[in-house]
Amino acid sequence: MNWLQQLFLQQSIAQTVIIYGLVIAVGTWMGRIKIFGISLGVTWILFMGLLVSYLGININNQIENFLKEFGLILFVYCIGLQVGPGFFASLKKNALANNVLAAAIVLLGVLITVIFFFTTGTSVSIMTGIMSGAVTNTPGLGAAQTAVTDMHLASNNNAFITLAYALAYPFGVFGIIFSILILKWIFKINIDTEIEFHSKLSASTEKPISLHLVLENKQLIGQPVKRIFEIMKEPIVISRMFHAGNIITPEPDTILNEHDVLLIVTPKQVINQLKIIIGSESDMNLKEAAQSELISRIIVVTRTEVTHRKLGDIPELHEHGFTLTRLGRAGIEMVPHSDIILQLGDNIRVVGTKEAVESVAKVVGNSLKRLESPDLAPIFIGIVLGAIIGSIPLSFPNMPVPVKIGLAGGPLIVALLLSRFGNVLYLNNYTTNSANLMVRELGITLFLASVGLSSGHSLAEAFHGGNALLWIVMGICITMIPLIVIGLIARNFLHKTYFEICGLLAGSSTDPPALAFAMQMAKSDVPSVTYATVYPLTMILRIIAAQLLILLFAS
């Protein structure tokens, strides 16, 4: 049986695979347990890693570090690809307010750290480690260690920073989640009601709607249909038209007659303008009319040949006999217009004759099997670009140490950009939802297991010291006080929804486990949109704050 004992205790590739597999599997099973209806989900993987490490099982340090960083890269990169379209939509709405709130959380945490530094006599190195662990910010820890080295401080300072970080980190993860739950209790949130509210909000603000209008405007009678498009500033689609006793898909040159009925797909905000320009609503339902020979079908873009071109530049999609009425992308529906650049996985709703609809299917592909095998090359090119950007040193005046946004911030920023502009650069980063979720979960589980397996020994050492309890209490305060205070402000004064606040708190703490917990609770990507909105700025602020504490107060 010696071989079996060596397999578990002696460092090797096989041992690493076995220990990681057990930690992740048992942690995942534990995450399904609910106490008072609450589950910590994948965070249990972190706790299982801590337990295994505490029991004295060691993993090769280099492999452990690689799996931790690579897992985090996979997680944030997939998050960026998934929420990119929603992220850029949010920039037009409330990005400034969200980032101001996130910056306030960072600054309040730094202020509390400085207060503890002056009132408890704890060294700034330890306080910086506590702060970085309390907000689960590994790049901030690295930045502080670099600052200590560059300032030629005592060599044991880095050891104390790491020890304080390891002690505060697990309580930081739990503290962020506990803050989310405290706010849930304060706001008296019903999760099912909140989910339903966001579903209705999404339907009312993002999805285009359809309505039937009767042509009553005398000035449009005898004019071609394209005259309506010329008048409207927002893109609209005339899906069907009751004209001269027949239901047709109108062409731009079709002449309008009085009392024609137009089925229009439009953004909600221009309905009143359409009624003024065209006429009142009609009781006729052209979608369900028995005499209609038109059909409606959703067709998926799977041909790469059409993905780098504007919709208006594809002549095959401007033939007669059909109309493109809606375009769905990453859960967002929009009205098709000539300037939209098609992407793999786009869902296009087509209305027309059976033959015409089939011709559109041939043009765009509509072969789901093609999407089941993602193109890995653009994805890894994006990861490479993210690693490069995350490693760029940024110098600031009067600071001897350049800062970096790290291997989490860089890939996230690149993924957000590629999700929006990748097709322009001929980089199709499309993955199916199931594939994205699989890689995302793999990344977060590897990251959590690695953090736990690397922290258990330090955690035990810290508890044997006399200051461990004080460090824990200070870390919990640094974690929770800013989150709860800003959460209350976001809800009561800025009227943010609970799931938006969850994403804000997780993003401002740069904490993937809290985001995973919030997304499990929301059963959607709503928290991740806010998370991605504030994460880049927060990451930079956390890194700079950690270095500034060392530079300003170390001696």
N, C-alpha and C positions, 0 to 999 in steps of 0.2 A: 504493500500500500504506500511505500515511500514515493513512488512515482506520482500518485494522486496528490499527496501532500505537497510535493514540489510543484506540481502543475498549478496549484492555487496560490502558493506562497512565493515561489521563485520567479523573478521577473523574466518574462518572455512574451513573444507575440501571442501565443496561445493563452497565457495567463491574462493578458490585457483583454482579449476578446471575451474570455469567460467572465471576468469580473465586471466588465462593462455590460455584458448581456444580462447578468444576474441583477445588477443594480437597476438597470433600465426596466427590466421585466417586472421585478418586485415593486419598484417605485410606481410603475404604471398601474399595477393591480391595486396598490394601496391608494392611489389617486382616485379610484372609483368609489372608495368608502366615503359616505356622507355622514357628518355629525351635525345634528340639528339642521339637516337639509343643505349643509355646506360641505363642499369638497375642495381640497387644495390642488387637485389635479396633478399636473406634471411636476409641481414643486416637491412632491414626495420623492422624486428621483434624487433631488439635491440632498434630502435628509438621509436617504439610504446610502448615498455616497459618503456622507459624513460618518455614518455608523460604521461602514466597512473600513474606512480610513482610521477611525478611532480604535478599531479592533486590531490594527497593526498590519493590515494588508497594504503593501506598497506597489504602485504601478510605475513603470519606467517614466521618468519625469519628462523626457523629450516627447514621447508618444502622447502623454497626458496633455502637455501644452499644445501640441499640434491638434489633437481632437477637440480641445476646448475652443481654440481660435477658429478652426475650420467649421465646427458645429455652429458657432455664433455667426460666422460669415454666411453659411447656408440659410440660417434662420432669417437674418435681417435682409438678405438678398431676395429670398422668396416673398417676404413681407412687402418689400419695395415693388416687386413685379406685380403682386396682387392688388395693392392699394394705389399704385401709381396714378391711374386715371382719376380715381376719387380724390387723391391728394391734390392734383392740379386743379380739379374743380373746386376744392376747398380753399385754394389760394385766392380765389375770386370772392370768397364769402367772408371767412372769419379767421384767416391765418394770422393776422396781426394780433388779434385779441388772444388767441391761443398761445402764441409765442411770448406775449407779454406776461401771461399767467405762468407759463413754464419758467421764464426768466425770474419771476418773483419767487417761485419755489426754490430755485437754485440760490438766489441771493439770501433768502430767509434761512436756508440751511447753513450757508457760510456764516451768517451773522450768529446763529446759535452755536456753531463750532467755535467762533472767536470768543464768545461769552464764556463757554466752558474752559477754553484755554486760559483765560485770565482769572476765572473764579476757582478752578480746581488745581491749578499748577501742573496739569498734565502737559508734557512736552508737545510742541507743535507737530513733531513727526508722528507721534501717536495719534494726535487729534486728526491729522490729515488722513491717516490710515483708517481711523474710525469713520470719518466722514465719507471716504470713498467706499468703504464696505457698507455703510448705512444706506447709501444711495445706489449700491450695487454697480459701481462704475469702475471697472477694471482699468480702462485707459487712464483714468485719473490717478489710480494707484501707481501705474508705470510712470506717469509724468512726474509725480512727487518723488519717486525713487531716483529718477534721472536728475531732478533738481538737487537732491541731497548729494548725489555723486559729483555733480558739476561744482557744487559749492564746497566740496572737500570737507563735509561734516564727518563726525565720528562714524566709523564703519558699521556700528551696531544700530544706527538709525534706520537703515533699510530693513533690518530684521524686525525692529519694533513696528515699523509701518506695516509690514506684511502680517505680523501677528495680530495687530489691531484690526486690520482689514479682514483677516480670516475669522476673527471673533465676531465682528459686527455684521459680516455679510449674510449669514443665514437669518439672523434676526431682522436684517434689512429687508430681505425677501418677504419674510412673514409680516413685517411691519407695514410694507406697502399694501399687501393683500388685506391685512387687518384694517388699514385705513380705508380701503375701498368698502369693506364690509361695515365699518362704523358709519361712513357716509350713507350707505344703503339704509342703515337703521335710522339715522337722523332724518333723512329725506322721506322715510316710510315708502321705499320703492317696492313696487310689485313687479317682479321681473317679467312675467307674462304680459302685463300691461305695457311695460316699457318696450318690449319687443314688438308688440302690436303697434305702438305709437310710431316707432321708427319705420315699421313696414308701411304705415300710412303716409308718413312724412316723405319717405323715398318715392312712393307712388305719386304724391302730389307735387313734389318739387323737381323731380328728375325725369320721370317718364312723360313723354309726349302723350297727349290725349287726342281722341277723334270726335268730331261732331259733324252733324248734317246741317248745312245752311242753304236756304232758298235764295236764289239770285233775285234781288229786288232793287238793286242800285241801277237806275236808268242809264247812268253814264257807262256802265259796263256792258250793257246789251249791245251786241254786234261786235264787241271787242274779242280778241283772241284770249285764251286762258292765260297765256304768258304775261298778260297785262297785270293780272293779280300778283304774280311773282315780282314784277317790277315795282309795284307799289309797296309790298311788304319788305321791311328791313330784316325781320327774322325769317329763317328758312321754314317753309311749310311744304306739305305734299298734298296734292289732290289725288286721293286714292281711287275713288270711283266717282262717277257722275251720271245722273239721270238726265239724259239729253235726247230730245226728239222721240220720246217713248222707249228708249233703250238705255240699259245700264252699260257704260263703257269705261275704259281707262283713258282719260282724255290726253290728247297730245297738246303741245304748246300752242299749236295753230288752230285748235278747235275753237269755233266761234260760239260765244256764250249767247244763250237765249233767255228771255224772261221766264222765271219760274223753274229754271234748271235747278236741280238739287245736287250739291257738291258735298262729298264726304271728305273732310279735310283732317289731316294729321298735323298737329301743331303744338308748340310749347304752350303751356297753360296761360302764361302771362300775356299772350297776344289774342286771346279769345275775344275780348271786347272790341279790339281794333278790327278783327275780322268781321264781326257782326255789323260794325259801322260801314265797312267797305263793301260787304257782299249783301247781307240781309239777315233776317231772323232765323232761328233754328226751325228745322223741319221735323215732322213726326215720322217721315219715311225712314226706313232702315235698309240701306242698300246692301249691307252685309248679309242680311237674311232674306232678301228678295228672291222668290221662287223662280222668277223668269231670268235671273242672272246666270250667265255662263262663266262668270269669273270665279277663280279660286284664290285662296290665300295660303301661302306656305312659307315656313321659315327655312332659309337656306344658309349653310355655313360656309364661310370663306376658307378653303383649304388649298387653293392653288397659289403657290408663291409668285407666279408670273403676274398676278394682279395686285399684289400686296404693297408694291412700292409706287403705286400710281394713284393720282387723285381720281375720285369717282367720276368727275367730269371729263377725264382724259381716257376713259375706257369706252369706245364707241359701241361695243356690243351691249352695254348696259343702258343705251339710249334708243333702242329699237322701239317700234310700236307694239302695242298689245299687252304691255305690263307696266306696273309702277312700283318703284321701291318706296315702301311706306315708313319703315322703321329700321334702325340699326342698333343692335345691342352689343356692348363691349364691356367686359369685366363687371357685369351687373348693372351697367348704366345704359339706359335707352336714350336715343337721340333721333332727331329728324335728319334723314340723309340729305346731303347737299353736295354740290360739285367739288368743294375744296377738301372734303374728307378723304384722307389716305387710308385705304383698307388695310386691315391687319389680319393675320391668321387667327382664326377662331371667332371673327366677327359673325354675328347672326343677323341676316338681312331678311326682313319680311317682304315678300313679293306678292302683289295682287295682279292677276291677269288671266288670260286664257291658259288652258293646260299646256298647250304647245309652247307658249311664250315663257311660262314659268320654268318649264324644263330646259329651255334654251339658256335662261339665266343660271340654272344649276350647273350646266356644262361650262359656262364661262368662269364661274367662281370656284368650282370644284365640287363642294358638297359631299366630300368623301371623308367621313369621320375617322376611318382607319388611318389616314395620313396624320391626324392630330394625336393619335395614341402613341406615336414615336417622336418625342420632342427632339429638336435639333440641339444637341448639347454644345456644339462649338460656340454659338453666340452667347450662351449662358456662361460658359467658362471665360470667354473673352471679357464679358461684363465683370466677372469676379476678379479677373486680372486687373482690369482698369480700376476697380474699386480698391484693390490692395495698393495699387500705385498711388492713387489719390489719397488714401488714408495714411500713406507713409511720407507725404510731402511735409517737410518741416516749415512751420510758419513762425517767422521771427517778429517780435513785438519790441518797441522801444523800451530800453532800460531793463530788459529781461535777458539774462545770459543764456537761457535755455529755450530753444525753439519748441513749439508745441505741434502736435499732430492730432488729426481727428480719429486716427486709429483704424484697425481692421474691422470695426463694426460700423463706424460712421461712413467710411469711404464706400464700401459695397452698397450700403443703403442708398446713398446719394446717387450712385451710378445706376442702381436698379430703378429708382424713381424716374430718372431721366430716360433710360432705355425703354421703360414701359410706355412712355409718352412719345419719344422721338426715335426709338430704335429702328423703326421701319425706314425712316429717312436715311439712316446710315447702313441700310441693308443688314440689320441685325434683328432677326425675328426671335424674340425671347419668349414666344408663346409656350405655355405649358397648360395642360388641362387642370381643372380645379383639383382633381384627385391627385395628380402628380405633384402639383404645387404643395398640397397639404402634406403629402407623404414626405417630401424633402424637407419641408418646414419643420415637421414633427421630429424627423431624424436629427436635424440640426439642433433643436432646442434640447432634446434628450441627451445628446452627446455633450453639449455645453454644461448642462446641469450636473450630469454624472461626473464630469471632469472637475468642476468646481468643488463638489463634495469630496471627491477622492483626494484632492490636493489640500483640503482645509482641515480634515479631521484631526491630524496629529497636532497642528498648531492650535486647534480649538482646545484639545485636552491640555496642552502646555499652558495656555492662557488661564484655564480654570484653576490650575494649581497655584497661580499667582494671586496676590492679595487684591489686585486692582481689576480683576476680570469682571466682577459684577458692576463696578462703576463704569467700565468701558461699555458694557452692554446697555446700561441705562442711558448713558449719553448717546449711544448709537440709535437707540429706539426714539429718543427725543428728536434727534436730527432727522430721522426718517419720517416720523409721523406728524410732528407739529406743523411743518410747512405744508404737507399734503392736505391735512384736515382744514387748516386755515384757508388756503387758496381754493380748496374744493368748495367750502361754504361760500366764498366770494363768487366763484364761477356759477354756482347754482342760484344764489339769492339775488345777485346784482346783474349778471350777464345771462342768466336763464339758460345755461347749458344743460343738455340732457344728461342723465346719469351715465349712460354708456360713453358719451363724449368726455365726461369728467374722468371715467376710468382710463380711457386712452391717454388723456392729458397727464394723469398721475403716473402711469406706467412710463410714458415717454419722457417726462421730466425727470424721472429716476433712472432712465436708460435701462429699464428692467424687463427683459423678455419674458421671464416667468410670470410677472404680474400681467403683462399683455396677454399671454396664453390663458391665464386664469379669467381675465375679463372677456376674452373672445369665447371661451367655453360658456360663460354665463350669458353672454349676449346672443350666442348661437349665430353670429354674423361677424363681418369684418368692420362694423361700425367703430369699435374702439381703436382698431389699427389705423384708421384714416387719421384720427387725431394724433395718435402715437407717431405716425410718420411725419405729420405736419410739424411737430415740435422737436422731434428727436435730433435732427442735424444741429440746430442751434444749441440745444441743451447739451449735447455731447461736447461741443466746443467750449461752452461755458464751464462745464464740469472739469475739463482738462485744465483750462486756464486757472480756475479757482484753486485746484489742488496745488498747482505750481506757485501761485501767488502766496498762498499760506506759508509755504516753505521759504520763499524768497523774502517775504516781509517780516516774518516772526522768528525764523531760525537763527541761531547764533552759535 
